[in-house]
Amino acid sequence: MNIYSVIHIILKQAKWLIILPIIASVLMFFATINEKSEFNTKATLFTAITSGSSLSNLENSRIDFFASKTAYNNLITILNSRNVQEETSLRLLAKHLQLTKPDPAILSKDNYDEFVKTIPDDIKQLVVKNNEQKTYENLIKYLNQDKTNFLYELLNFNHPHYSFKAISSIKTTQVSGSDIIELTYTSNDAGVAYHTLNIVIEVFLNTYSDLKVNQASAVIAYFEKQLKTASKKLADAEDRLLNFNKENKIINYYEQTKHISSQQEKIEIKLHDILLEYQAAEAILLKLEEQTQSRYNINLKNREIINLRESLVKINKNLASLDFLTIDEAEKDELKLNYIAEQLKLKQILEQKLDSLYIYEKHSDGIAIETLLNDWLSTVIDYESAKARLQSMEVKSEEFKKLYNQFAPLGATLKRIEREIDVNEKSYLEILHHLGLARLKQQNEELMANMKVLDKPFFPIDPEPTKRKLMVVVIGIFTLILTLLGFFVFELLDRTIKTPKRLQNLGYKSVIGVLPLKLESDKINFDDLTEKGLKSVVDELLQQHFSNNKNIPIIVNVFSHFSNEGKTYMINSLYKILEKLDIKVLLLNVKPHKENGNWLNLPGKNLMNSNYYQIINNIQQYDIVIVEMPPLSDKDYFINNDLVISSELNLMIINANRTWSATDNYMKDKFIAISNNSVIAILNQAIPDNMVDMVGEIQKKRSLIRRFIKNRFFKKYVS
């Protein structure tokens, strides 16, 4: 299909392309004659999602666009949620149920009358006068009773004011990437549009705030519970540490163990020194006593001296133990002075006792014994003092060993308790930190959830411009396009032969003639068009005539696949053209018909024998003999092969207004095989515009505009 075909289809079907869109537009005009006016109202909310202040991020001003986009999506999803729509619808219904008469600010008279007729008595009984909130609560209870009541149907069906479909028509858009959300609602009632948008905003703000705050509250409650548990664990661990220290008399375990270790080391060193001192004094004392006994026969181990020595030992022990007593220093100094005084007193008594022995035992070696006794006394004092200190130090060493053995295993238990306290303390502080963050987030969510209504909904006074005119125009254009597409589709689906080119594609390669379909039109000269369509056929006949050297006329057989293909019409048209050229033509018909004039009837049975040429010889005065053969599909006639082969031309007439079938293929192939491909096809009853490929431009009467477009545009730019 080319541009010419498209234009021809449009021109051919022009009246339908005009009539059908006009009918559709008129029908739309009357269908929308009672269309209700619509009222539009708007409101804007400042969300502060992107640019608002945040307690949790005071310094960082970087904008997270992904988070902002998610926040806006959440916000719009909440606005369009079923719960918000349900509460809005029921609150609007509760407001309308409070009315006792029409109020244009809430519900117009027409809608009020319709509303009163629609609401059943059981719903009216739920109304609490002058109390919308209580009425709304009663509606909620009624709605939740079952899924088949009036309210459930009202919300889920197509009511223009209260249904989910109506409430969901509220448009929500973000204004130019800002923090502002614009809400738009359109209704057939100005009061309904105004109050619906107000209620939606109120319900949305409450829902959004509750979601944000409750979410943060749940987190805070969780951390408070965990903090209480962590605090109890920490307190229990600290109590165990306190009781452990009390039971084991621990003030500071690490300082105490350090002190014990240090003292133990000092005691061991001091004990070692005293032991050496004691052993040295003991050895000297034994030697002196041995010398005194052996040389001077003085017994230094009598009872009196021994008692003095024991008293001296006791005093020395007391002096030695003073270093380990945990008493006041002044008291310690006082005791020390007393012990030293007693020690001096005992030394004096012991010296006096030795002096008496010296006097009693005096002899020529008096000086020597005096020195020996003095040495012995000094050694005894050192010995007893060392012995007393050694005993005291041994006792103290044992005490420190017991204390060390007592403190040594306490460290592991103490370390375990302290580690438990440390873990519980860290856990407590961590939970406390998260609790603080959660409370900060709660405050931040409360701040962010506190949206502001920037522009409140306005009460629409003037209705929106109706779309009625646009709908009428659109339906007309739409009908025009559908009609045109329909004609194009029919044209593409049309399987009739129609054009000489399509006949060639179907198998008749040599198509040299085409006859027009006569239409009731005064714009085309059909006689002239017929002569143009048969010109190639006439040229072929003339060529055969002038090249014929025989004494008999040339024979032209005219066939068709079926009857009523137009053989007679074509032969008559050809006869008229040849007659003008002074060509003598004889018309024969094998199967007699009503045609008179120049037609002669030829019995069909003679076509089956060889006497056919004898008949022809009797009519040698003619130049051309055109024989109309019966259709190939006629059961009473059979093809004479000799006749087909020996004739100068075999013309096959095909009607352009019928479809091609498998039978056509069979007869075509059979006839072409018999005629040795000497068949010439002629297309009959072709639409004049489909003859362009063979006869050139169709001469017809055209308007000045059409001639201009054709000559200036199509011939120049369209191939």
C-alpha positions, 0 to 999 in steps of 0.5 A: 500500500502506497501513498496513492492507495491511502489517498484513494481510500480516504477519498473513496470513503470520505462520506463515512469519514465525515458522517461517523465522527459527527454521529459519535460527537453528537451522541457524546454531546447528548450523553454528557448534557447532564454532567455535574460540575466539579469543584477543586480545592488544594492544600500544602504541607511543609514536611521539613524532611530534607531541610528541617532541623534535627536534634540528632544531627545538628552539625552535619548539613549533608542531605541524604537524598535516598533517605529523603526519597524513602521518607517522602515515599513513606509519607505518600504511602501513609496518605494513601493508606486504607486506614487513613481513607477509611477514617476520612470517609467515616468522619465525613459521613459523621459530619453529614449525618449531623445535618438536618437540612442542606448546608451549601458549606457542607453538602449541597441541596441535591447531594443532601436529598440524595444522601437522605434517600441513601442512608438507611434507618439503622445508620441514622440511629447511630447519630449522636446530635452535636457530637461528631466524635461519638457518631464516628465511634458508633460508625466504627463499631457498626462497620466492624460488626460484619463485612456485609453491612451498609457501611462496608458496601458504602466504602468499597463500592463507587459512592462519589463521596465516601468510597475508597475510590473517591478518597483515593482520588486525592492527588499527592505531589512533591512541589519541585523537589522541595519540602512541600507536599501539595494535596489536590481533591476534586468533587461534584460538591464544593462543601464535600471537596473542602471538608474531605481535604481538611479531614484527610490532612487532620487524620494524616497528621495524627496518624503520621505523628502517632507512628513516629512517636510510638515507634520511638516510644517502643524503642525507649521502653525496650532500652529502659527494660534492659537498663533496669535488668543491667542495673540489677545485675551490676548492683548484685555483683557490687553487693557480692564484692562488698560482702566478700571484702567484709568476710575476708577483712579486705580494704584494698586487696591489691595494696594489702597483698603488696604490703604483705609481700613486702613485709614478708620479704623484710621479715625473712631478711630480718629473721635471717640476720637475727638468726645469724646474730643468735647463732653467733651469740650462742656459740660465744656464750657456750664457749665462755661458759665452758671456759668459766666452768673449766678454768674457774669452776664457776657455775653460771647456770644456777637458778638465780642467774637463770631466772634473771636470764629468763626475765631478761628474755621476756623483756627482750621479747616484749621489746622485739614485739613492739615493732609489729604492734599496730598501736599508736606511736606515742603509746608504742614509745611509752611501752618501749621506754618502760621495757628498756628501763626494766631491761637496764634494771635486770642488767644491773641485777645480773651484773651485781650477781656476777660481781658477787661471784667474782668477789667470792671466787677471787684468786690470782687470776681475778683480773682475767675472770672479771673480763671473762664474766663481763664478756659472758654477761655482754654475750648473755644479754646479746644472746637472750636479746637475739633469742627473744627477737628470733622467737618473736620474728618466727612467730610473726613470720608464721602469722604473715605466712598464714595471712599470705596463704589466706590472701593468695586464693582470694585474688582469683575470686575477687578478680572474677567478681571485679570482671563481672562488675566490669562487664555489667558496668559496660553493659549498663553504660552501653544501654544507658547510651542507647537509651539516651540516643533513643530519647534524643531520637524520640524528641527528634521524631516529635520535632520532625512529625510536627508538620505544618499546614502551609496553605489550608484548603480553600472553599471552591466557589467556581466549578472547574471548567467542564471537559464536555467540549473536549470530550466531544472533540476527542470522541469525534477524532477518535471515531475518525481514526478508528474508522480510517484504521478500519478501512485500512485494515479492510483494505489490507485484508481484502483478498480480491484480485483487484490489480494487474500486478496482483494477477501477475503475482498469482501466476499469469505472468503476461497481463496486457489488458485491463477493463474498468469497472463502470461507475456512476460517475461523470468524472471519467470517460469510460469508453476512452479508458476501455480503449486504453485498457485494451490497447496492448491487446489490440497491438498484439492482434494487429501484429499477428494480423499483419504478420499472417502469411496464411490464407486463413484468419488468425484465431483468437480464443477467449477463455475464463475460469468461471462463468460471468467473468466478462468474456462477452463484454471484452470481446464486444469492446475489442470488436468495436476498437478493431472495427474502427481500424477497418479490421474484419472480425468474426465473433463466434460463440461456442455456447449460444447466448443472447448476444446478437449482432455480429455473433455466430453460433458454433456448435461446441461438439465441433471443437472436439474434432479436427473439422474445426479448420474446415469451418474456419476455411469457409470464412476466409473473408475475415481477418480475425476470428474471436471465439468465446470458449466456455468456462474451464469449469464447465463440465459439459465442455473439454479443452481441445489441445490442438485448438489451443496450441494452433491458435495465434492468441489465447486470452484468459479473462479474469474478474478483478472483483473476486478472490483467488482460490485453489481451483484457480491455481489448478485450472491456471496451471493446467491451461498454461501447460496445454498452451505452452505458456502462450496465455495472455491475461486480461483483468476485467472490472478493475476499479479505475484507480487500480488501472494506473500501473497499465494505462498511466494517469487516469483522466478525470475531472478534478477540482482546482485544489486537487489538481494543484496538490497532485501536480505540485506535490505528489508528482514531485515528491511522492513516488 
